[in-house]
Every structure is written in structure tokens, then in C-alpha cells.
């Protein structure tokens, strides 16, 4: 705890890739950009929390009502826990990533909000202790209590969530040279819709194959074995059900793999598609090939190339 009380704090919360093909709801990592900027400001004479402004991609879609906004609800739950719910605080939410992108947009807002408010009050809680409130905030958006986006955005790195219910979260090592390309096509898929296409039954053979891929993916991270990592990045459980929502998916995945990517899959709920590569040059090349594949289906897209973001939410300014 810093004990310094601030009037205004501005933070940046990064985008994330959840599931990572083999870890549905239990794996995720952060990337450098895009992301959201959140400002928390003390307001004398105001009672409670309010949202002053929402700009960017969510300005016309996101609610200003605290109980219905991921950032607002996360911050409100934190303030309630600290016994400071009557404190006058306003939030600014500057959305700098696509809405419904599969890159953890709602998670970034929730993670950024709890860090900004916590810093405003002198950082009474650790980053790890903030996770619960951020996950509660994101639950407002998709109805599920899971940390595979919120955790990496808040804490950075590659995270394994052994149990979402208990928030038993563990940081995994990042192999040297690992780079990410994420391509976001001009398609919108809401998480709740992407969850709706999933069946509630999994064949035993599918469960065994997916378990093997997840286990060997984690082993590859610890042993820095990129060839094992490449063999492991095969989603036999969720991708076959969800790829129908993304026009041209098979062509985009094929383009990435032909360009030398270690593996390629759906980022979170989609429609963004990620690939892992062993160099920045290959990530750029594979990303551009993925964009060309989308273009062949008359779909425009944005490309983001990044290493694994190890920092999570960063404080941009305090005053």
C-alpha cells in the first residue's frame, strides 16, 4: 500500500487472447495492443461512483449505468469491499479496441477500472487481490465467471486458471522469441452468442485429445520446446463448433500455418484469429497472410503483432 491518496489516475489495460486453442476458459495471455484507457477521478461533493464519458468503439453501445457496465460494476464492487462506496468518484472509459472482437474488450475495461480506483485510494489491495472484483465486472458482459481474459489483462503474461470458481490462477513461463499475430476481421460476435453454439456434451475421445494437447502445451512452455508447442496447438473441442461463425476461417488458419506459424486458432469467442510464431518477422508475415485470406472473402481486417505482454495494466499518470 502506497498510502498516497490521488485525485486522478489514468491506466492502460491491454487486450488478451483467451482459450489459446487448447485451454477453453482456463488459458489466456496479454498482448501489447490494442487496449483500453480508464481514468478514475475523485469528485468533491459527489456521492458514490459515476461514469462521466465513454469514448471510442463502445461510445454508443455501452451503458452508463454502474450496475450494467463492466468497468463500473467492477469498481463499485471494489469500493463496497473497501467500505468506500459513498466516495465521490467518476470514471472515464476510453475504448481503444473493437467491441465484440474476441480480444477481451470487456475484461480490459474491468481490469483497468479496478486498478485505477485502487491506485486512487493509495493501493490498499495487491494486483492479485483485485482479480475477483475485475472478474465480477466482466461477468456483467457475458454472464460467465471466468478469468481467462481478465487475469492476463490485469496481471500480464500467460496465465493458467486451474479453477475459475476459486480463481486459482498461475503464471506460466514464456518461451524466448515467442511472438503473436492477432487479426481482427470486420465481423462482430458477442461472447454470449459464441457460447450459445457450444454443445454441452463432449465425446470421451475428444476430451482425451484436448487434455493431451493442453498438458503438452504447458509442458512446452516450461521446456521452451516450440516444436512440442506447435504440435499441441490443436483445438478439437471448441474450434470445430465455433469456426462456422467466422467466414473464411479455414483459409485464414491455413494461410498462417503455410507462413510458418507454430499454431493458429480463434482468439477468445472470436471473430479475431491469433497465431503464435517464433519471431517477430514470422508473426508479421503470417499476420499479413491471414489478412489476405480474409480479403479474399471480402472482409477487411486489422493486424496486431506483439510479444506476450508481461505487465498487464499499467499506470499512465497519477496526480
C-alpha positions as CSV (number, residue, x, y, z in Angstrom):
1,X,0.0,0.0,0.0
2,X,1.4,3.4,-1.0
3,X,-0.7,5.4,1.4
4,X,-0.7,8.3,-1.1
5,X,-4.2,9.4,-2.0
6,X,-4.6,10.8,-5.5
7,X,-7.1,13.0,-7.2
8,X,-6.8,11.3,-10.6
9,X,-5.3,8.1,-12.0
10,X,-5.1,7.1,-15.7
11,X,-4.3,3.5,-16.7
12,X,-4.0,1.4,-19.8
13,X,-5.4,-2.2,-19.8
14,X,-4.2,-4.5,-22.7
15,X,-6.1,-6.8,-24.9
16,X,-5.9,-10.5,-24.4
17,X,-6.2,-13.8,-26.2
18,X,-8.3,-16.3,-24.2
19,X,-8.6,-20.1,-24.6
20,X,-5.3,-20.3,-26.7
21,X,-7.0,-23.1,-28.7
22,X,-6.4,-25.9,-26.1
23,X,-7.5,-24.2,-22.8
24,X,-11.1,-23.2,-23.1
25,X,-11.9,-20.9,-20.2
26,X,-8.6,-21.8,-18.5
27,X,-5.8,-20.2,-20.6
28,X,-5.1,-16.7,-21.7
29,X,-2.3,-14.2,-22.4
30,X,-2.0,-10.5,-22.8
31,X,-0.7,-8.6,-25.8
32,X,0.8,-5.1,-26.0
33,X,-2.0,-3.5,-28.0
34,X,-4.8,-2.6,-28.5
35,X,-6.3,-1.8,-25.1
36,X,-8.5,0.5,-23.1
37,X,-7.7,3.6,-21.1
38,X,-9.5,4.2,-17.9
39,X,-9.4,7.4,-15.8
40,X,-10.6,7.4,-12.2
41,X,-11.1,10.9,-10.6
42,X,-12.2,12.0,-7.1
43,X,-15.2,14.4,-7.2
44,X,-15.8,16.6,-4.1
45,X,-19.5,16.9,-3.3
46,X,-20.5,13.8,-5.3
47,X,-21.9,10.7,-3.5
48,X,-20.8,7.4,-5.0
49,X,-19.5,6.2,-8.3
50,X,-20.5,7.6,-11.7
51,X,-19.4,7.2,-15.4
52,X,-18.7,10.6,-16.9
53,X,-17.9,9.6,-20.5
54,X,-17.4,6.6,-22.8
55,X,-15.4,7.2,-26.0
56,X,-14.2,5.1,-28.9
57,X,-15.7,1.9,-30.1
58,X,-18.2,1.5,-27.3
59,X,-19.5,5.0,-27.0
60,X,-23.0,4.2,-28.4
61,X,-23.2,0.6,-27.2
62,X,-22.1,0.6,-23.6
63,X,-24.3,1.6,-20.7
64,X,-23.6,4.4,-18.3
65,X,-25.5,2.6,-15.5
66,X,-23.0,1.4,-13.0
67,X,-24.6,-2.0,-12.4
68,X,-24.7,-2.7,-16.1
69,X,-21.2,-1.6,-17.1
70,X,-18.3,-3.9,-16.7
71,X,-15.9,-1.2,-15.6
72,X,-18.5,0.5,-13.4
73,X,-19.6,-2.7,-11.7
74,X,-16.1,-3.9,-11.0
75,X,-15.1,-0.6,-9.5
76,X,-18.3,-0.5,-7.4
77,X,-17.7,-3.9,-6.0
78,X,-14.1,-2.9,-5.0
79,X,-15.3,0.2,-3.3
80,X,-18.0,-1.7,-1.5
81,X,-15.4,-4.2,-0.3
82,X,-13.3,-1.3,1.0
83,X,-16.2,0.4,2.7
84,X,-15.8,3.4,0.4
85,X,-19.0,3.1,-1.7
86,X,-20.1,6.7,-0.8
87,X,-16.8,8.2,-2.0
88,X,-17.3,10.6,-5.0
89,X,-15.5,9.1,-7.9
90,X,-16.1,9.4,-11.7
91,X,-14.8,7.1,-14.4
92,X,-13.8,7.9,-18.0
93,X,-13.8,4.8,-20.3
94,X,-11.8,5.2,-23.5
95,X,-12.4,2.1,-25.6
96,X,-9.5,1.6,-28.0
97,X,-10.2,-1.9,-29.2
98,X,-13.0,-3.3,-31.3
99,X,-16.3,-4.2,-29.5
100,X,-17.2,-7.9,-29.6
101,X,-13.7,-8.7,-31.0
102,X,-12.6,-11.7,-29.1
103,X,-9.7,-9.7,-27.6
104,X,-11.1,-9.2,-24.1
105,X,-12.7,-5.8,-24.6
106,X,-15.0,-6.0,-21.5
107,X,-12.2,-7.7,-19.5
108,X,-9.8,-4.8,-20.2
109,X,-12.3,-2.2,-19.0
110,X,-13.0,-4.1,-15.8
111,X,-9.3,-4.7,-15.1
112,X,-8.4,-1.1,-15.8
113,X,-11.2,0.2,-13.6
114,X,-10.2,-1.7,-10.5
115,X,-6.5,-0.8,-10.9
116,X,-7.4,2.9,-11.4
117,X,-9.7,3.1,-8.4
118,X,-7.3,1.0,-6.2
119,X,-4.4,3.4,-7.1
120,X,-6.7,6.4,-6.4
121,X,-7.1,5.2,-2.9
122,X,-3.4,4.5,-2.2
123,X,-3.3,0.9,-3.5
124,X,-4.8,-0.8,-0.4
125,X,-5.0,-4.1,-2.3
126,X,-2.5,-6.1,-4.3
127,X,-3.0,-6.8,-8.0
128,X,-3.8,-10.4,-7.3
129,X,-6.5,-9.3,-4.8
130,X,-8.1,-7.1,-7.4
131,X,-8.8,-10.1,-9.7
132,X,-12.0,-11.1,-8.0
133,X,-13.6,-7.7,-8.5
134,X,-12.5,-7.5,-12.1
135,X,-14.0,-10.9,-12.9
136,X,-17.2,-9.9,-11.3
137,X,-17.2,-6.9,-13.6
138,X,-16.7,-8.9,-16.7
139,X,-19.5,-11.3,-15.7
140,X,-21.9,-8.4,-16.3
141,X,-21.0,-8.6,-20.0
142,X,-21.2,-12.3,-20.7
143,X,-22.8,-13.9,-17.7
144,X,-19.8,-16.2,-17.0
145,X,-17.4,-16.0,-14.1
146,X,-14.1,-16.8,-15.7
147,X,-10.6,-15.1,-15.6
148,X,-9.0,-16.2,-18.8
149,X,-9.3,-12.6,-20.2
150,X,-9.4,-10.6,-17.0
151,X,-6.4,-12.3,-15.4
152,X,-3.9,-11.7,-18.2
153,X,-5.1,-8.1,-18.8
154,X,-4.8,-7.3,-15.1
155,X,-1.6,-9.3,-14.3
156,X,0.1,-9.8,-17.7
157,X,1.8,-12.9,-19.0
158,X,0.4,-16.3,-19.9
159,X,-2.0,-17.5,-17.2
160,X,-3.4,-20.9,-16.4
161,X,-6.6,-20.9,-14.4
162,X,-6.9,-24.2,-12.5
163,X,-10.3,-23.2,-11.1
164,X,-12.3,-20.2,-12.2
165,X,-14.6,-20.6,-9.2
166,X,-11.7,-20.3,-6.8
167,X,-9.7,-18.0,-9.0
168,X,-6.7,-20.4,-8.6
169,X,-4.5,-18.6,-11.2
170,X,-0.9,-19.5,-12.1
171,X,1.6,-17.7,-14.3
172,X,3.3,-19.8,-16.9
173,X,6.8,-19.2,-18.4
174,X,7.1,-17.6,-21.8
175,X,9.5,-19.2,-24.3
176,X,12.1,-16.8,-25.7
177,X,11.2,-15.3,-29.0
178,X,7.5,-16.1,-28.9
179,X,5.5,-13.6,-30.9
180,X,1.8,-13.2,-31.5
181,X,-0.2,-12.0,-34.5
182,X,-3.8,-11.2,-34.0
183,X,-6.1,-10.4,-36.9
184,X,-9.4,-8.8,-36.2
185,X,-11.9,-9.1,-39.1
186,X,-14.7,-6.6,-39.6
187,X,-17.2,-9.1,-38.1
188,X,-18.8,-8.8,-34.6
189,X,-19.5,-11.9,-32.5
190,X,-20.8,-11.4,-28.9
191,X,-19.4,-13.8,-26.3
192,X,-22.9,-14.9,-25.3
193,X,-23.7,-15.8,-28.9
194,X,-20.4,-17.7,-29.3
195,X,-21.2,-19.7,-26.2
196,X,-24.7,-20.5,-27.4
197,X,-23.3,-22.6,-30.3
198,X,-21.4,-24.9,-28.0
199,X,-22.9,-28.2,-27.1
200,X,-22.9,-29.4,-23.5
201,X,-21.6,-32.9,-24.3
202,X,-18.1,-33.9,-25.2
203,X,-17.1,-37.3,-26.5
204,X,-14.6,-39.1,-24.3
205,X,-12.1,-39.4,-27.2
206,X,-12.3,-35.6,-27.8
207,X,-11.8,-34.9,-24.1
208,X,-8.7,-37.1,-24.1
209,X,-7.2,-35.5,-27.1
210,X,-7.9,-32.0,-25.8
211,X,-6.4,-32.8,-22.4
212,X,-3.3,-34.2,-24.0
213,X,-2.9,-31.0,-26.1
214,X,-3.4,-28.8,-23.1
215,X,-0.9,-30.7,-20.9
216,X,1.7,-30.8,-23.6
217,X,1.2,-27.1,-24.3
218,X,2.0,-26.3,-20.7
219,X,5.0,-28.7,-20.8
220,X,6.3,-26.9,-23.9
221,X,6.2,-23.6,-22.2
222,X,8.3,-25.0,-19.3
223,X,10.8,-26.7,-21.5
224,X,11.0,-24.0,-24.2
225,X,10.1,-26.7,-26.8
226,X,8.5,-24.8,-29.6
227,X,8.0,-27.9,-31.8
228,X,6.0,-29.5,-29.0
229,X,4.1,-26.3,-28.6
230,X,3.3,-26.4,-32.3
231,X,2.0,-30.0,-32.1
232,X,-0.1,-29.1,-29.1
233,X,-2.0,-26.1,-30.6
234,X,-4.9,-28.1,-32.0
235,X,-8.4,-27.4,-30.7
236,X,-10.5,-30.5,-31.3
237,X,-13.3,-29.4,-28.9
238,X,-14.4,-25.8,-29.4
239,X,-13.0,-24.6,-32.7
240,X,-15.0,-27.2,-34.8
241,X,-18.2,-25.7,-33.3
242,X,-17.3,-22.0,-33.5
243,X,-15.5,-21.7,-36.7
244,X,-18.8,-21.6,-38.6
245,X,-19.3,-18.1,-37.2
246,X,-16.2,-16.8,-38.8
247,X,-16.4,-16.6,-42.6
248,X,-13.2,-17.8,-44.2
249,X,-11.8,-19.3,-41.0
250,X,-10.2,-22.4,-42.6
251,X,-8.5,-20.3,-45.3
252,X,-7.1,-17.9,-42.7
253,X,-5.8,-20.6,-40.5
254,X,-4.2,-22.4,-43.5
255,X,-2.6,-19.1,-44.6
256,X,-1.0,-18.7,-41.1
257,X,0.3,-22.2,-41.0
258,X,1.7,-22.0,-44.5
259,X,3.6,-18.9,-43.5
260,X,5.4,-20.7,-40.7
261,X,3.2,-20.1,-37.7
262,X,3.5,-22.5,-34.9
263,X,-0.2,-22.7,-34.5
264,X,-3.4,-20.7,-35.2
265,X,-6.8,-20.5,-33.7
266,X,-9.8,-18.4,-32.6
267,X,-9.0,-15.7,-30.1
268,X,-11.5,-16.0,-27.2
269,X,-15.0,-16.1,-28.6
270,X,-13.9,-14.7,-31.9
271,X,-14.0,-13.4,-34.6
272,X,-10.4,-12.4,-34.1
273,X,-7.9,-15.1,-35.0
274,X,-4.4,-15.4,-33.4
275,X,-1.3,-17.3,-34.4
276,X,1.9,-18.0,-32.4
277,X,5.3,-17.6,-34.1
278,X,8.9,-18.0,-33.1
279,X,10.0,-14.5,-34.4
280,X,8.6,-11.0,-35.0
281,X,9.3,-11.3,-38.7
282,X,7.3,-14.5,-39.0
283,X,4.4,-13.1,-36.9
284,X,4.2,-10.1,-39.2
285,X,4.4,-12.3,-42.3
286,X,1.8,-14.7,-41.0
287,X,-0.5,-11.9,-39.9
288,X,-0.4,-10.3,-43.4
289,X,-1.2,-13.7,-45.0
290,X,-4.2,-14.0,-42.6
291,X,-5.3,-10.6,-43.7
292,X,-5.0,-11.5,-47.4
293,X,-7.1,-14.6,-46.7
294,X,-9.8,-12.6,-45.1
295,X,-9.6,-10.1,-48.0
296,X,-10.3,-13.0,-50.5
297,X,-13.6,-13.3,-48.7
298,X,-14.2,-9.5,-49.0
299,X,-13.6,-9.0,-45.3
300,X,-11.4,-6.1,-44.1
301,X,-9.2,-6.6,-41.0
302,X,-6.7,-5.1,-38.6
303,X,-3.4,-6.7,-37.7
304,X,-1.7,-6.5,-34.3
305,X,1.8,-8.0,-33.8
306,X,3.1,-8.3,-30.3
307,X,5.2,-10.3,-27.9
308,X,3.5,-11.6,-24.8
309,X,2.7,-8.6,-22.6
310,X,4.2,-9.3,-19.2
311,X,3.0,-6.2,-17.4
312,X,-0.8,-6.2,-17.6
313,X,-2.5,-3.0,-16.6
314,X,0.0,-0.1,-16.4
315,X,-0.5,3.3,-14.7
316,X,0.0,6.1,-17.2
317,X,-0.3,9.0,-14.8
318,X,-1.2,10.0,-11.2
319,X,-2.0,13.4,-9.9
